[in-house]
Amino acid sequence: MDRPNQQNPLSIDQRIFEAIKSVRYGAVEIIIQNSKVVQIEIKEKVRFDKDDFTKTR
């Protein structure tokens, strides 16, 4: 996720929602320190069918 535009920053709620919407398979991890959100991590998985492996060989 890119840094917010300084003219139109997204709220933390909006950034979390956008992170969730952007992931098809994976996880969104919210890092909290001193009761404040300090980081949002997106881990996305890419899944392949068995057929995908036989086509590339």
PyMOL commands that set and color helices and strands:
alter all, ss='L'
color gray80, all
select helices_A, chain A and resi 12-22+50-56
alter helices_A, ss='H'
color red, helices_A
select strands_A, chain A and resi 26-33+36-44
alter strands_A, ss='S'
color yellow, strands_A
deselect
rebuild
show_as cartoon
